[in-house]
Amino acid sequence: MIGQVWRRLQLLVAQGVGRLVGAEFVQVGVLDGETVPKARRVEPYGLSYRPKPGCQVYLVFPGGDRAEGIALVIGDKRYQMDLAEGEVALHDDEGNFVKMGRGGVVTIKASGHVNLETPSVRHNGIEIGTPHTHGGVLRGGASTYGVHG
């Protein structure tokens, strides 16, 4: 009886390595030698990512049907950042990141450009690119358009 329950539970979950990763599905080599050819990828709302082959995949199979896998978690320790307790980061495999660190420090590292697509940027009361200054800068409400330093 316990053996039957254990075998049924083993059909519900699996872990393995992602081989082919697409936008909607991932092919997974499960640790016991099985291949799951097309597990549906699930992403948290507001976060999109495309893992690389070799990633760790944690699967569930509703009803124990191994043909209908769902990849709930896809991780990759090869690119994991070293963070202090409580810190959070969004990062990629090239070393680019946005990190919310201890003490309220936000760090952005980009190997290329940081593109801001917004009509204005405000920093400590200084606003850049507002429509009413035609691309100038406001300091404390006064235009400094064309002023240097």
N, CA, C and O atoms as a DFTB+ gen file, in Angstrom:
596 C
 N C O
     1  1       0.820      -1.199       0.000
     2  2       0.000       0.000       0.000
     3  2       0.864       1.264       0.000
     4  3       0.635       2.165      -0.807
     5  1       1.858       1.339       0.900
     6  2       2.722       2.518       0.958
     7  2       3.524       2.646      -0.329
     8  3       3.768       3.758      -0.797
     9  1       3.935       1.529      -0.901
    10  2       4.671       1.544      -2.163
    11  2       3.845       2.138      -3.291
    12  3       4.375       2.883      -4.115
    13  1       2.557       1.823      -3.341
    14  2       1.676       2.369      -4.376
    15  2       1.514       3.879      -4.205
    16  3       1.543       4.622      -5.185
    17  1       1.347       4.321      -2.990
    18  2       1.203       5.760      -2.717
    19  2       2.488       6.487      -3.106
    20  3       2.435       7.552      -3.722
    21  1       3.636       5.921      -2.754
    22  2       4.916       6.532      -3.082
    23  2       5.106       6.644      -4.597
    24  3       5.554       7.683      -5.083
    25  1       4.774       5.594      -5.347
    26  2       4.883       5.637      -6.809
    27  2       3.950       6.695      -7.396
    28  3       4.326       7.383      -8.345
    29  1       2.768       6.835      -6.859
    30  2       1.810       7.845      -7.345
    31  2       2.320       9.263      -7.063
    32  3       2.180      10.155      -7.899
    33  1       2.908       9.462      -5.887
    34  2       3.480      10.767      -5.555
    35  2       4.646      11.107      -6.466
    36  3       4.822      12.265      -6.842
    37  1       5.445      10.106      -6.824
    38  2       6.579      10.335      -7.715
    39  2       6.122      10.786      -9.104
    40  3       6.884      11.439      -9.816
    41  1       4.903      10.451      -9.498
    42  2       4.372      10.897     -10.781
    43  2       3.952      12.365     -10.756
    44  3       3.806      12.973     -11.816
    45  1       3.756      12.946      -9.575
    46  2       3.249      14.311      -9.445
    47  2       4.318      15.386      -9.566
    48  3       4.023      16.487     -10.032
    49  1       5.536      15.102      -9.167
    50  2       6.594      16.114      -9.171
    51  2       7.872      15.541      -9.758
    52  3       8.103      14.333      -9.721
    53  1       8.701      16.431     -10.303
    54  2      10.002      16.020     -10.828
    55  2      10.908      17.235     -10.886
    56  3      10.449      18.377     -10.864
    57  1      12.182      16.971     -10.959
    58  2      13.150      18.032     -11.174
    59  2      14.096      17.563     -12.254
    60  3      14.369      16.371     -12.395
    61  1      14.598      18.533     -13.023
    62  2      15.498      18.153     -14.098
    63  2      16.231      19.338     -14.666
    64  3      16.294      20.401     -14.048
    65  1      16.793      19.152     -15.859
    66  2      17.601      20.174     -16.517
    67  2      16.929      20.576     -17.818
    68  3      16.567      19.723     -18.628
    69  1      16.764      21.884     -18.015
    70  2      16.172      22.402     -19.243
    71  2      17.105      22.194     -20.416
    72  3      18.287      22.530     -20.352
    73  1      16.567      21.639     -21.487
    74  2      17.378      21.398     -22.685
    75  2      17.072      22.420     -23.762
    76  3      17.967      23.121     -24.233
    77  1      15.813      22.507     -24.151
    78  2      15.359      23.494     -25.128
    79  2      14.379      24.407     -24.410
    80  3      13.408      23.935     -23.817
    81  1      14.625      25.706     -24.459
    82  2      13.779      26.642     -23.729
    83  2      13.150      27.610     -24.714
    84  3      13.854      28.314     -25.438
    85  1      11.825      27.645     -24.742
    86  2      11.096      28.573     -25.590
    87  2      10.285      29.537     -24.742
    88  3      10.333      29.490     -23.513
    89  1       9.546      30.405     -25.401
    90  2       8.752      31.400     -24.688
    91  2       7.625      30.758     -23.880
    92  3       7.283      31.249     -22.804
    93  1       7.043      29.664     -24.388
    94  2       5.902      29.042     -23.711
    95  2       6.200      27.664     -23.133
    96  3       5.542      27.230     -22.187
    97  1       7.186      26.976     -23.697
    98  2       7.450      25.600     -23.278
    99  2       8.938      25.375     -23.038
   100  3       9.786      26.122     -23.525
   101  1       9.228      24.334     -22.281
   102  2      10.613      23.926     -22.042
   103  2      10.687      22.404     -22.152
   104  3       9.814      21.693     -21.654
   105  1      11.741      21.914     -22.813
   106  2      11.995      20.476     -22.847
   107  2      12.930      20.179     -21.678
   108  3      13.941      20.858     -21.495
   109  1      12.587      19.164     -20.892
   110  2      13.328      18.900     -19.661
   111  2      13.826      17.466     -19.631
   112  3      13.071      16.525     -19.876
   113  1      15.099      17.314     -19.329
   114  2      15.653      16.006     -19.036
   115  2      15.499      15.790     -17.540
   116  3      16.182      16.428     -16.740
   117  1      14.601      14.891     -17.165
   118  2      14.329      14.640     -15.753
   119  2      15.455      13.782     -15.192
   120  3      16.058      12.987     -15.913
   121  1      15.730      13.943     -13.925
   122  2      16.902      13.320     -13.318
   123  2      16.925      11.803     -13.402
   124  3      18.000      11.210     -13.310
   125  1      15.773      11.151     -13.574
   126  2      15.784       9.684     -13.674
   127  2      15.937       9.204     -15.120
   128  3      15.698       8.030     -15.405
   129  1      16.329      10.093     -16.032
   130  2      16.565       9.711     -17.419
   131  2      15.391       9.954     -18.351
   132  3      15.537       9.824     -19.566
   133  1      14.258      10.297     -17.824
   134  2      13.060      10.575     -18.626
   135  2      13.200      11.940     -19.300
   136  3      13.840      12.838     -18.753
   137  1      12.605      12.100     -20.483
   138  2      12.537      13.401     -21.144
   139  2      11.091      13.858     -21.174
   140  3      10.205      13.140     -21.638
   141  1      10.867      15.059     -20.674
   142  2       9.549      15.695     -20.766
   143  2       9.659      16.642     -21.955
   144  3      10.303      17.686     -21.848
   145  1       9.037      16.297     -23.095
   146  2       9.291      17.049     -24.325
   147  2       8.711      18.455     -24.358
   148  3       9.237      19.319     -25.060
   149  1       7.632      18.702     -23.609
   150  2       6.957      19.986     -23.768
   151  2       6.224      20.359     -22.478
   152  3       5.009      20.186     -22.384
   153  1       6.956      20.869     -21.488
   154  2       6.331      21.325     -20.243
   155  2       6.005      22.810     -20.393
   156  3       6.840      23.597     -20.837
   157  1       4.809      23.171     -20.024
   158  2       4.377      24.570     -20.126
   159  2       5.114      25.418     -19.095
   160  3       5.195      25.050     -17.923
   161  1       5.653      26.564     -19.539
   162  2       6.326      27.495     -18.638
   163  2       5.300      28.418     -18.001
   164  3       4.377      28.889     -18.664
   165  1       5.469      28.668     -16.721
   166  2       4.610      29.607     -15.997
   167  2       5.516      30.696     -15.437
   168  3       6.503      30.392     -14.767
   169  1       5.190      31.976     -15.704
   170  2       5.979      33.093     -15.192
   171  2       5.142      33.906     -14.213
   172  3       3.934      34.051     -14.406
   173  1       5.767      34.437     -13.166
   174  2       5.027      35.324     -12.262
   175  2       4.578      36.575     -13.012
   176  3       5.267      37.034     -13.923
   177  1       3.441      37.119     -12.638
   178  2       2.925      38.333     -13.283
   179  2       3.954      39.466     -13.195
   180  3       4.518      39.724     -12.132
   181  1       4.185      40.126     -14.313
   182  2       5.078      41.274     -14.344
   183  2       6.548      40.934     -14.486
   184  3       7.380      41.840     -14.528
   185  1       6.890      39.671     -14.560
   186  2       8.282      39.272     -14.698
   187  2       8.388      38.285     -15.854
   188  3       7.780      37.215     -15.827
   189  1       9.153      38.650     -16.853
   190  2       9.378      37.754     -17.987
   191  2      10.861      37.455     -18.076
   192  3      11.693      38.320     -17.800
   193  1      11.189      36.254     -18.454
   194  2      12.579      35.855     -18.560
   195  2      12.688      34.699     -19.533
   196  3      11.712      33.986     -19.767
   197  1      13.856      34.510     -20.094
   198  2      14.115      33.396     -20.990
   199  2      15.360      32.685     -20.477
   200  3      16.478      33.122     -20.748
   201  1      15.177      31.594     -19.738
   202  2      16.328      30.860     -19.206
   203  2      17.166      30.243     -20.332
   204  3      16.714      30.115     -21.470
   205  1      18.364      29.878     -19.987
   206  2      19.277      29.253     -20.940
   207  2      19.267      27.741     -20.742
   208  3      18.979      27.269     -19.642
   209  1      19.577      26.974     -21.787
   210  2      19.716      25.525     -21.608
   211  2      20.705      25.233     -20.477
   212  3      21.713      25.923     -20.322
   213  1      20.403      24.213     -19.702
   214  2      21.214      23.870     -18.545
   215  2      20.620      24.365     -17.236
   216  3      21.161      24.103     -16.162
   217  1      19.501      25.085     -17.328
   218  2      18.839      25.615     -16.127
   219  2      18.178      24.480     -15.337
   220  3      17.902      23.410     -15.879
   221  1      17.931      24.729     -14.058
   222  2      17.233      23.756     -13.226
   223  2      15.729      24.005     -13.360
   224  3      15.272      25.146     -13.285
   225  1      14.970      22.934     -13.557
   226  2      13.521      23.041     -13.739
   227  2      12.822      22.155     -12.713
   228  3      13.187      20.995     -12.520
   229  1      11.815      22.722     -12.060
   230  2      11.016      21.992     -11.079
   231  2       9.603      21.902     -11.631
   232  3       8.952      22.917     -11.879
   233  1       9.134      20.664     -11.824
   234  2       7.897      20.395     -12.537
   235  2       6.833      19.790     -11.626
   236  3       7.136      19.122     -10.638
   237  1       5.574      20.047     -11.992
   238  2       4.443      19.323     -11.406
   239  2       3.642      18.741     -12.559
   240  3       3.625      19.279     -13.666
   241  1       2.988      17.638     -12.273
   242  2       2.167      16.951     -13.264
   243  2       0.780      16.754     -12.654
   244  3       0.557      15.779     -11.937
   245  1      -0.158      17.672     -12.930
   246  2      -1.504      17.528     -12.361
   247  2      -2.102      16.172     -12.702
   248  3      -2.091      15.754     -13.860
   249  1      -2.618      15.496     -11.703
   250  2      -3.213      14.180     -11.904
   251  2      -2.192      13.084     -12.168
   252  3      -2.576      11.944     -12.433
   253  1      -0.908      13.396     -12.103
   254  2       0.120      12.389     -12.343
   255  2       0.352      12.091     -13.811
   256  3       1.073      11.146     -14.132
   257  1      -0.238      12.870     -14.720
   258  2      -0.089      12.658     -16.157
   259  2       1.231      13.263     -16.625
   260  3       1.332      14.484     -16.743
   261  1       2.231      12.452     -16.892
   262  2       3.564      12.936     -17.241
   263  2       3.597      13.625     -18.607
   264  3       4.600      14.253     -18.945
   265  1       2.541      13.524     -19.388
   266  2       2.489      14.206     -20.681
   267  2       2.077      15.671     -20.531
   268  3       2.238      16.453     -21.468
   269  1       1.556      16.047     -19.382
   270  2       1.049      17.406     -19.169
   271  2       1.815      18.096     -18.049
   272  3       1.219      18.443     -17.029
   273  1       3.113      18.304     -18.209
   274  2       3.924      18.927     -17.172
   275  2       3.813      20.435     -17.171
   276  3       3.573      21.056     -18.206
   277  1       3.992      21.024     -15.985
   278  2       4.028      22.473     -15.820
   279  2       5.317      22.815     -15.087
   280  3       5.565      22.318     -13.988
   281  1       6.139      23.669     -15.702
   282  2       7.389      24.111     -15.087
   283  2       7.069      25.287     -14.171
   284  3       6.924      26.420     -14.631
   285  1       6.959      25.016     -12.880
   286  2       6.600      26.067     -11.916
   287  2       7.771      26.979     -11.589
   288  3       7.601      28.191     -11.461
   289  1       8.944      26.406     -11.455
   290  2      10.131      27.185     -11.097
   291  2      11.263      26.800     -12.040
   292  3      11.548      25.621     -12.247
   293  1      11.903      27.821     -12.609
   294  2      13.088      27.595     -13.423
   295  2      14.179      28.492     -12.851
   296  3      14.036      29.714     -12.825
   297  1      15.255      27.888     -12.397
   298  2      16.356      28.642     -11.808
   299  2      17.657      28.306     -12.491
   300  3      17.732      27.382     -13.301
   301  1      18.690      29.071     -12.153
   302  2      19.997      28.802     -12.752
   303  2      21.093      29.284     -11.813
   304  3      21.405      30.474     -11.774
   305  1      21.671      28.369     -11.066
   306  2      22.697      28.715     -10.080
   307  2      23.983      29.215     -10.725
   308  3      24.816      29.824     -10.054
   309  1      24.151      28.964     -12.024
   310  2      25.360      29.445     -12.713
   311  2      25.452      30.965     -12.695
   312  3      26.551      31.517     -12.750
   313  1      24.314      31.647     -12.620
   314  2      24.281      33.110     -12.694
   315  2      23.747      33.750     -11.417
   316  3      23.414      34.935     -11.411
   317  1      23.664      32.990     -10.356
   318  2      23.127      33.487      -9.097
   319  2      24.035      34.576      -8.522
   320  3      25.258      34.441      -8.540
   321  1      23.433      35.653      -8.012
   322  2      24.195      36.744      -7.394
   323  2      24.396      36.465      -5.908
   324  3      23.586      35.784      -5.278
   325  1      25.462      36.987      -5.367
   326  2      25.720      36.897      -3.936
   327  2      25.092      38.125      -3.279
   328  3      25.600      39.236      -3.427
   329  1      23.997      37.931      -2.561
   330  2      23.258      39.030      -1.947
   331  2      23.273      38.901      -0.433
   332  3      23.367      37.801       0.111
   333  1      23.178      40.041       0.237
   334  2      23.031      40.035       1.690
   335  2      21.582      39.672       2.027
   336  3      20.691      39.802       1.188
   337  1      21.362      39.226       3.235
   338  2      20.014      38.858       3.678
   339  2      19.064      40.032       3.456
   340  3      19.352      41.160       3.858
   341  1      17.930      39.758       2.812
   342  2      16.913      40.779       2.561
   343  2      17.077      41.543       1.262
   344  3      16.169      42.276       0.871
   345  1      18.204      41.398       0.580
   346  2      18.404      42.112      -0.678
   347  2      17.679      41.401      -1.816
   348  3      17.425      40.198      -1.750
   349  1      17.350      42.162      -2.861
   350  2      16.633      41.650      -4.020
   351  2      17.337      42.183      -5.268
   352  3      17.797      43.324      -5.290
   353  1      17.416      41.344      -6.310
   354  2      18.051      41.798      -7.551
   355  2      17.364      41.172      -8.755
   356  3      16.832      40.063      -8.693
   357  1      17.392      41.902      -9.828
   358  2      16.969      41.427     -11.142
   359  2      18.242      41.404     -11.973
   360  3      18.901      42.435     -12.111
   361  1      18.606      40.242     -12.533
   362  2      19.893      40.149     -13.215
   363  2      19.820      39.205     -14.401
   364  3      18.847      38.469     -14.570
   365  1      20.865      39.237     -15.222
   366  2      20.940      38.347     -16.382
   367  2      22.250      37.571     -16.366
   368  3      23.002      37.622     -15.393
   369  1      22.512      36.859     -17.441
   370  2      23.709      36.022     -17.530
   371  2      24.947      36.802     -17.951
   372  3      26.038      36.233     -17.985
   373  1      24.814      38.092     -18.273
   374  2      25.951      38.907     -18.718
   375  2      26.479      39.830     -17.620
   376  3      27.363      40.647     -17.877
   377  1      25.951      39.712     -16.404
   378  2      26.424      40.543     -15.299
   379  2      25.692      41.857     -15.132
   380  3      26.061      42.653     -14.269
   381  1      24.667      42.112     -15.928
   382  2      23.857      43.317     -15.766
   383  2      22.868      43.079     -14.638
   384  3      22.361      41.969     -14.475
   385  1      22.591      44.127     -13.850
   386  2      21.642      43.938     -12.759
   387  2      21.068      45.247     -12.240
   388  3      21.632      46.324     -12.432
   389  1      19.934      45.115     -11.579
   390  2      19.341      46.156     -10.750
   391  2      19.191      45.520      -9.377
   392  3      18.501      44.513      -9.220
   393  1      19.847      46.119      -8.381
   394  2      19.846      45.529      -7.039
   395  2      19.300      46.523      -6.028
   396  3      19.727      47.676      -5.977
   397  1      18.343      46.057      -5.217
   398  2      17.854      46.840      -4.092
   399  2      18.585      46.316      -2.865
   400  3      18.276      45.244      -2.345
   401  1      19.555      47.094      -2.419
   402  2      20.432      46.648      -1.352
   403  2      20.045      47.185       0.010
   404  3      19.056      47.903       0.159
   405  1      20.834      46.827       0.986
   406  2      20.628      47.254       2.363
   407  2      20.778      48.772       2.449
   408  3      21.535      49.379       1.692
   409  1      20.053      49.363       3.372
   410  2      20.156      50.797       3.606
   411  2      19.485      51.644       2.545
   412  3      19.727      52.849       2.468
   413  1      18.634      51.022       1.714
   414  2      17.926      51.784       0.686
   415  2      18.765      52.135      -0.524
   416  3      18.404      53.042      -1.274
   417  1      19.874      51.446      -0.737
   418  2      20.742      51.726      -1.875
   419  2      20.314      50.860      -3.052
   420  3      20.285      49.633      -2.950
   421  1      19.983      51.500      -4.167
   422  2      19.636      50.797      -5.402
   423  2      20.820      50.949      -6.347
   424  3      21.264      52.062      -6.627
   425  1      21.323      49.823      -6.835
   426  2      22.482      49.827      -7.720
   427  2      22.064      49.275      -9.078
   428  3      21.410      48.236      -9.167
   429  1      22.455      49.989     -10.134
   430  2      22.204      49.533     -11.500
   431  2      23.557      49.354     -12.170
   432  3      24.382      50.268     -12.175
   433  1      23.781      48.171     -12.735
   434  2      24.999      47.925     -13.499
   435  2      24.589      47.474     -14.891
   436  3      23.862      46.493     -15.051
   437  1      25.060      48.195     -15.891
   438  2      24.746      47.858     -17.276
   439  2      26.028      47.909     -18.098
   440  3      26.791      48.869     -18.000
   441  1      26.266      46.882     -18.905
   442  2      27.451      46.872     -19.749
   443  2      27.277      47.780     -20.967
   444  3      28.245      48.108     -21.653
   445  1      26.038      48.178     -21.223
   446  2      25.740      49.094     -22.325
   447  2      25.091      50.359     -21.784
   448  3      25.514      50.890     -20.757
   449  1      24.095      50.825     -22.455
   450  2      23.391      52.044     -22.066
   451  2      22.212      51.720     -21.160
   452  3      21.684      50.609     -21.186
   453  1      21.806      52.698     -20.362
   454  2      20.547      52.636     -19.623
   455  2      19.594      53.550     -20.375
   456  3      19.802      54.763     -20.410
   457  1      18.557      52.991     -20.974
   458  2      17.588      53.766     -21.739
   459  2      16.364      54.047     -20.883
   460  3      15.753      53.125     -20.344
   461  1      16.009      55.315     -20.758
   462  2      14.814      55.713     -20.036
   463  2      13.810      56.236     -21.055
   464  3      14.073      57.235     -21.724
   465  1      12.680      55.583     -21.179
   466  2      11.643      56.031     -22.096
   467  2      10.536      56.677     -21.275
   468  3       9.558      56.030     -20.900
   469  1      10.709      57.957     -21.006
   470  2       9.796      58.701     -20.155
   471  2       9.860      60.172     -20.549
   472  3      10.899      60.634     -21.020
   473  1       8.781      60.910     -20.366
   474  2       8.826      62.323     -20.732
   475  2       9.696      63.163     -19.802
   476  3      10.129      64.247     -20.194
   477  1       9.964      62.699     -18.590
   478  2      10.825      63.466     -17.696
   479  2      11.448      62.551     -16.650
   480  3      10.952      61.455     -16.387
   481  1      12.541      63.021     -16.060
   482  2      13.216      62.323     -14.980
   483  2      13.385      63.332     -13.848
   484  3      13.829      64.457     -14.079
   485  1      13.033      62.938     -12.633
   486  2      13.167      63.827     -11.480
   487  2      14.143      63.204     -10.492
   488  3      14.025      62.033     -10.131
   489  1      15.114      64.016     -10.061
   490  2      16.111      63.568      -9.086
   491  2      16.318      64.690      -8.073
   492  3      16.801      65.768      -8.421
   493  1      15.951      64.433      -6.827
   494  2      16.126      65.411      -5.751
   495  2      15.632      66.804      -6.144
   496  3      16.320      67.798      -5.912
   497  1      14.450      66.872      -6.733
   498  2      13.872      68.159      -7.099
   499  2      14.352      68.712      -8.423
   500  3      13.847      69.739      -8.875
   501  1      15.300      68.069      -9.051
   502  2      15.770      68.493     -10.367
   503  2      15.046      67.644     -11.393
   504  3      15.081      66.415     -11.330
   505  1      14.385      68.305     -12.345
   506  2      13.625      67.582     -13.350
   507  2      14.239      67.825     -14.716
   508  3      14.529      68.964     -15.082
   509  1      14.434      66.758     -15.461
   510  2      15.057      66.826     -16.777
   511  2      14.042      66.397     -17.822
   512  3      13.376      65.372     -17.674
   513  1      13.929      67.203     -18.895
   514  2      13.116      66.801     -20.028
   515  2      11.630      67.029     -19.887
   516  3      10.850      66.316     -20.518
   517  1      11.205      67.983     -19.093
   518  2       9.779      68.254     -18.974
   519  2       9.292      68.970     -20.215
   520  3      10.045      69.743     -20.806
   521  1       8.054      68.737     -20.630
   522  2       7.551      69.342     -21.867
   523  2       7.591      70.867     -21.863
   524  3       7.836      71.472     -22.907
   525  1       7.352      71.513     -20.698
   526  2       7.279      72.979     -20.686
   527  2       8.649      73.661     -20.692
   528  3       8.712      74.889     -20.750
   529  1       9.744      72.901     -20.635
   530  2      11.075      73.514     -20.744
   531  2      11.758      73.108     -22.044
   532  3      12.921      73.443     -22.270
   533  1      11.040      72.391     -22.892
   534  2      11.575      71.961     -24.189
   535  2      12.898      71.228     -24.052
   536  3      13.849      71.502     -24.784
   537  1      12.954      70.296     -23.109
   538  2      14.162      69.493     -22.943
   539  2      15.156      70.099     -21.979
   540  3      16.226      69.528     -21.767
   541  1      14.835      71.245     -21.384
   542  2      15.741      71.877     -20.427
   543  2      15.665      71.200     -19.076
   544  3      15.071      70.131     -18.937
   545  1      16.261      71.817     -18.098
   546  2      16.325      71.269     -16.754
   547  2      15.693      72.259     -15.799
   548  3      15.912      73.466     -15.911
   549  1      14.911      71.754     -14.861
   550  2      14.329      72.617     -13.830
   551  2      15.064      72.378     -12.525
   552  3      15.255      71.231     -12.119
   553  1      15.476      73.445     -11.866
   554  2      16.068      73.355     -10.531
   555  2      15.232      74.206      -9.609
   556  3      15.220      75.433      -9.707
   557  1      14.523      73.530      -8.699
   558  2      13.684      74.278      -7.776
   559  2      12.639      75.129      -8.495
   560  3      12.237      76.179      -7.993
   561  1      12.201      74.678      -9.667
   562  2      11.165      75.392     -10.414
   563  2      11.702      76.380     -11.420
   564  3      10.930      76.872     -12.242
   565  1      13.002      76.703     -11.403
   566  2      13.563      77.666     -12.351
   567  2      14.267      76.930     -13.469
   568  3      14.982      75.957     -13.229
   569  1      14.064      77.393     -14.691
   570  2      14.693      76.754     -15.832
   571  2      16.188      77.067     -15.863
   572  3      16.602      78.208     -15.659
   573  1      16.964      76.061     -16.117
   574  2      18.405      76.237     -16.274
   575  2      18.819      75.803     -17.663
   576  3      19.958      75.388     -17.876
   577  1      17.907      75.895     -18.602
   578  2      18.166      75.476     -19.967
   579  2      19.364      76.239     -20.505
   580  3      19.382      77.470     -20.488
   581  1      20.356      75.517     -20.978
   582  2      21.534      76.137     -21.553
   583  2      22.587      76.507     -20.515
   584  3      23.675      76.952     -20.883
   585  1      22.288      76.332     -19.210
   586  2      23.247      76.666     -18.160
   587  2      24.115      75.430     -17.906
   588  3      23.592      74.318     -17.830
   589  1      25.406      75.606     -17.776
   590  2      26.314      74.513     -17.519
   591  2      26.817      74.577     -16.089
   592  3      27.023      75.655     -15.532
   593  1      27.017      73.351     -15.480
   594  2      27.614      73.252     -14.153
   595  2      26.665      73.623     -13.102
   596  3      27.010      73.594     -11.921
